[in-house]
Amino acid sequence: MANKTQNIHSFKKGYGMIPYRDIRKAREEIKEVLGISARSQWYQRLNGNIIPNVEEKDAIEKIFAKYKVKNLTFGGGIAINAEAKLTRRETQVGKLLAWGGACKKNSSRSIIYIGAYG
């Protein structure tokens, strides 16, 4: 059995969150923004085989927002939730990682132990 990996340039998950009644309109808008007409080009872009530039990515995310896709997903299912609240421990770990990255001479020797709960 082949190991499936998700392409970080794919917008398939966000496209799948668009309501079914609007899927055709959204697809046509995305195709117009990307300047594509052929079905094969559409699937190449949808699956992330062709890497979108920054303007194309922003335009696709605007179309997702128009259709009320809450978590803008672009790139292999990585959801970006601007309203997410971090726990106290997650905030501490984030600060430690940022501090470790700032200390270049020690960053290669840093070991982060999450413990029994991580």
C-alpha positions as YAML, in Angstrom:
chain: A
units: angstrom
residues:
- id: 1
  name: MET
  ca: [0.00, 0.00, 0.00]
- id: 2
  name: ALA
  ca: [1.37, 3.38, -0.98]
- id: 3
  name: ASN
  ca: [1.97, 6.00, 1.66]
- id: 4
  name: LYS
  ca: [-0.18, 9.06, 0.90]
- id: 5
  name: THR
  ca: [1.29, 12.46, 1.60]
- id: 6
  name: GLN
  ca: [-0.54, 15.74, 1.34]
- id: 7
  name: ASN
  ca: [0.76, 18.43, -0.96]
- id: 8
  name: ILE
  ca: [1.33, 21.70, 0.87]
- id: 9
  name: HIS
  ca: [0.26, 23.72, -2.20]
- id: 10
  name: SER
  ca: [-3.13, 22.03, -2.52]
- id: 11
  name: PHE
  ca: [-6.35, 23.90, -1.76]
- id: 12
  name: LYS
  ca: [-8.52, 20.80, -1.98]
- id: 13
  name: LYS
  ca: [-9.60, 20.81, 1.67]
- id: 14
  name: GLY
  ca: [-10.75, 24.44, 1.59]
- id: 15
  name: TYR
  ca: [-12.52, 23.81, -1.72]
- id: 16
  name: GLY
  ca: [-14.32, 20.88, -0.12]
- id: 17
  name: MET
  ca: [-15.69, 23.16, 2.61]
- id: 18
  name: ILE
  ca: [-17.62, 25.30, 0.11]
- id: 19
  name: PRO
  ca: [-21.36, 24.54, 0.27]
- id: 20
  name: TYR
  ca: [-22.49, 22.14, -2.46]
- id: 21
  name: ARG
  ca: [-24.94, 24.63, -3.99]
- id: 22
  name: ASP
  ca: [-22.09, 27.09, -4.62]
- id: 23
  name: ILE
  ca: [-19.37, 24.68, -5.74]
- id: 24
  name: ARG
  ca: [-19.76, 25.33, -9.50]
- id: 25
  name: LYS
  ca: [-19.72, 29.12, -9.12]
- id: 26
  name: ALA
  ca: [-16.68, 28.93, -6.85]
- id: 27
  name: ARG
  ca: [-14.83, 26.64, -9.27]
- id: 28
  name: GLU
  ca: [-15.51, 29.00, -12.17]
- id: 29
  name: GLU
  ca: [-14.33, 32.00, -10.13]
- id: 30
  name: ILE
  ca: [-11.12, 30.21, -9.12]
- id: 31
  name: LYS
  ca: [-10.50, 29.11, -12.71]
- id: 32
  name: GLU
  ca: [-10.98, 32.69, -13.90]
- id: 33
  name: VAL
  ca: [-8.56, 34.03, -11.27]
- id: 34
  name: LEU
  ca: [-5.95, 31.41, -12.16]
- id: 35
  name: GLY
  ca: [-6.47, 31.91, -15.89]
- id: 36
  name: ILE
  ca: [-7.18, 28.28, -16.67]
- id: 37
  name: SER
  ca: [-9.80, 26.69, -18.89]
- id: 38
  name: ALA
  ca: [-8.94, 22.99, -19.20]
- id: 39
  name: ARG
  ca: [-10.07, 20.42, -16.69]
- id: 40
  name: SER
  ca: [-6.59, 18.91, -16.47]
- id: 41
  name: GLN
  ca: [-5.15, 22.30, -15.51]
- id: 42
  name: TRP
  ca: [-7.85, 22.65, -12.82]
- id: 43
  name: TYR
  ca: [-6.94, 19.33, -11.21]
- id: 44
  name: GLN
  ca: [-3.22, 20.12, -11.39]
- id: 45
  name: ARG
  ca: [-3.88, 23.35, -9.44]
- id: 46
  name: LEU
  ca: [-6.41, 21.81, -7.05]
- id: 47
  name: ASN
  ca: [-4.01, 19.01, -6.08]
- id: 48
  name: GLY
  ca: [-1.06, 21.39, -5.71]
- id: 49
  name: ASN
  ca: [1.05, 20.00, -8.53]
- id: 50
  name: ILE
  ca: [1.42, 23.55, -9.87]
- id: 51
  name: ILE
  ca: [2.58, 25.97, -7.17]
- id: 52
  name: PRO
  ca: [0.46, 29.13, -6.97]
- id: 53
  name: ASN
  ca: [2.11, 32.51, -6.58]
- id: 54
  name: VAL
  ca: [1.22, 34.85, -3.72]
- id: 55
  name: GLU
  ca: [-1.41, 36.79, -5.67]
- id: 56
  name: GLU
  ca: [-3.16, 33.60, -6.76]
- id: 57
  name: LYS
  ca: [-3.16, 32.24, -3.23]
- id: 58
  name: ASP
  ca: [-4.65, 35.47, -1.86]
- id: 59
  name: ALA
  ca: [-7.33, 35.48, -4.57]
- id: 60
  name: ILE
  ca: [-8.29, 31.88, -3.79]
- id: 61
  name: GLU
  ca: [-8.49, 32.66, -0.08]
- id: 62
  name: LYS
  ca: [-10.77, 35.65, -0.83]
- id: 63
  name: ILE
  ca: [-13.06, 33.37, -2.81]
- id: 64
  name: PHE
  ca: [-13.11, 30.93, 0.13]
- id: 65
  name: ALA
  ca: [-14.02, 33.80, 2.46]
- id: 66
  name: LYS
  ca: [-16.82, 34.85, 0.08]
- id: 67
  name: TYR
  ca: [-18.35, 31.39, 0.48]
- id: 68
  name: LYS
  ca: [-17.93, 31.55, 4.27]
- id: 69
  name: VAL
  ca: [-15.21, 28.94, 4.64]
- id: 70
  name: LYS
  ca: [-14.31, 29.67, 8.28]
- id: 71
  name: ASN
  ca: [-10.87, 28.07, 8.54]
- id: 72
  name: LEU
  ca: [-8.95, 29.08, 5.46]
- id: 73
  name: THR
  ca: [-7.22, 25.90, 4.50]
- id: 74
  name: PHE
  ca: [-4.46, 26.04, 1.97]
- id: 75
  name: GLY
  ca: [-1.69, 23.55, 1.89]
- id: 76
  name: GLY
  ca: [-2.44, 19.99, 2.71]
- id: 77
  name: GLY
  ca: [-5.16, 20.56, 5.22]
- id: 78
  name: ILE
  ca: [-3.36, 22.93, 7.52]
- id: 79
  name: ALA
  ca: [-6.18, 24.96, 9.00]
- id: 80
  name: ILE
  ca: [-5.48, 28.55, 9.95]
- id: 81
  name: ASN
  ca: [-7.86, 29.64, 12.67]
- id: 82
  name: ALA
  ca: [-7.25, 33.23, 13.69]
- id: 83
  name: GLU
  ca: [-9.64, 32.93, 16.62]
- id: 84
  name: ALA
  ca: [-7.90, 29.95, 18.25]
- id: 85
  name: LYS
  ca: [-6.93, 30.32, 21.90]
- id: 86
  name: LEU
  ca: [-3.77, 28.66, 23.11]
- id: 87
  name: THR
  ca: [-3.54, 26.95, 26.46]
- id: 88
  name: ARG
  ca: [-1.07, 28.23, 29.00]
- id: 89
  name: ARG
  ca: [1.29, 25.34, 28.30]
- id: 90
  name: GLU
  ca: [1.13, 25.85, 24.52]
- id: 91
  name: THR
  ca: [2.03, 29.52, 25.05]
- id: 92
  name: GLN
  ca: [5.00, 28.53, 27.23]
- id: 93
  name: VAL
  ca: [6.27, 26.01, 24.67]
- id: 94
  name: GLY
  ca: [5.91, 28.61, 21.87]
- id: 95
  name: LYS
  ca: [7.95, 31.13, 23.84]
- id: 96
  name: LEU
  ca: [10.64, 28.52, 24.55]
- id: 97
  name: LEU
  ca: [10.83, 27.59, 20.86]
- id: 98
  name: ALA
  ca: [11.10, 31.25, 19.85]
- id: 99
  name: TRP
  ca: [13.81, 31.82, 22.45]
- id: 100
  name: GLY
  ca: [15.72, 28.70, 21.34]
- id: 101
  name: GLY
  ca: [15.61, 29.84, 17.71]
- id: 102
  name: ALA
  ca: [16.98, 33.23, 18.71]
- id: 103
  name: CYS
  ca: [19.99, 31.66, 20.45]
- id: 104
  name: LYS
  ca: [21.80, 30.45, 17.34]
- id: 105
  name: LYS
  ca: [24.82, 28.98, 19.06]
- id: 106
  name: ASN
  ca: [22.68, 26.83, 21.37]
- id: 107
  name: SER
  ca: [19.75, 26.09, 19.05]
- id: 108
  name: SER
  ca: [21.39, 23.00, 17.55]
- id: 109
  name: ARG
  ca: [21.89, 21.52, 21.02]
- id: 110
  name: SER
  ca: [18.45, 22.36, 22.38]
- id: 111
  name: ILE
  ca: [16.32, 19.41, 23.38]
- id: 112
  name: ILE
  ca: [12.68, 20.05, 24.14]
- id: 113
  name: TYR
  ca: [11.14, 17.50, 26.44]
- id: 114
  name: ILE
  ca: [7.37, 17.57, 26.36]
- id: 115
  name: GLY
  ca: [6.95, 14.96, 29.08]
- id: 116
  name: ALA
  ca: [4.39, 12.28, 29.68]
- id: 117
  name: TYR
  ca: [1.46, 14.37, 28.40]
- id: 118
  name: GLY
  ca: [2.89, 15.31, 24.99]
...
